[in-house]
Amino acid sequence: WKQLDAEIEALRGMPPSERSRGTAGNGVLAALQKLSDANVTNAFDAATKNSMNVDTIRDMRATMQELKVAGIKDPEALGTPSTRNEATFLVASFLGTAVPATIAGYVLPGDWGFFVPYLLGGVMIVILTIGSTSPGLLQFAIDRVNLVNPDYKERALRHEAGHFLTAYLLGVPVTGYSLAIGETHTDLLAARIGRPIFQGRLNVDELSALSVIAMAGVAAEGLHYEDCQGQTADLVDLQQLLNRAEEPVDNQSQLNITRWATMQGAKMIRTHRREYTALMAAMSEGKDVGECIRAIEDATN
């Protein structure tokens, strides 16, 4: 375990240009393999060993009913971007400017009673302008405002834990994660396929595993909620993977793979429910990657 912690720390200390190389992190992979060979880590690469029975892209398909059986509460919500967070932000912005502007118009004397409401009204116009031209610039503010939603933090935790667990089960080591506002992500190790994940062509084995990992966050949310708030980024990642497939992927195949990957992710999370729960507890406490891996393994043994 000390070797694994040291290798992860060394990897994270590398400059980004070196960390993205396919050979970067070989030490992390070797440390995990050593633990696996000694039967210390039984969950690592377990899903790969059990196989998902995929020979071609045509094998990667699932129906809405199969998604329902896998535990997804509302399969129809997959691929449909949720606007709840944006709507909450707009309502908060409107109330945060309209109410003070109205009060200022009645309370402030002379020209101030005109100038302040005018200024506050301009703030809303600026927000709408940015939202229609460069919405990404508002994401941090949207995330901040949506902390008022009671399930926001838990959604982020479930989502990132889904990525973490499925990656680990599929033999793709995780080297970092974040649950910070506006920075939620899970870092995967490129050494598993010998090159940066979003470079080069992907064969069907690589595509199937990485597709499941990409959609596991959506699967994790779909198992617990009727809608999926964090699926936009996951769908973008999946599209990048599909664009790099060795076999051509038509529109229908893309839809099939999206459903199939979500179904596989849901099955893995349900099958390894104890590991998933232990991982969420560790991540919620801000434990490092090594401690999160130990939490998974402790729940497995």
Sequence and secondary structure as in RCSB ss.txt:
>XXXX:A:sequence
WKQLDAEIEALRGMPPSERSRGTAGNGVLAALQKLSDANVTNAFDAATKNSMNVDTIRDMRATMQELKVAGIKDP
EALGTPSTRNEATFLVASFLGTAVPATIAGYVLPGDWGFFVPYLLGGVMIVILTIGSTSPGLLQFAIDRVNLVNP
DYKERALRHEAGHFLTAYLLGVPVTGYSLAIGETHTDLLAARIGRPIFQGRLNVDELSALSVIAMAGVAAEGLHY
EDCQGQTADLVDLQQLLNRAEEPVDNQSQLNITRWATMQGAKMIRTHRREYTALMAAMSEGKDVGECIRAIEDAT
N
>XXXX:A:secstr
 HHHHHHHHHHHTS HHHHTSTTTTHHHHHHHHHHHHTTS SSTTHHHHH    SSGGG    HHHHHHTT S G
GGTT    HHHHHHHHHHHHHHHHHHHHHHHHS TTHHHHHHHHHHHHHHHHHHHHHH GGGGHHHHHHHGGGST
THHHHHHHHHHHHHHHHHHTT  EEEEE STT  EEEE GGGTTS TTSS B HHHHHHHHHHHHHHHHHHHTT 
SS TTHHHHHHHHHHHHHTBSS   HHHHHHHHHHHHHHHHHHHHHTHHHHHHHHHHHHTT  HHHHHHHHHHHH
 
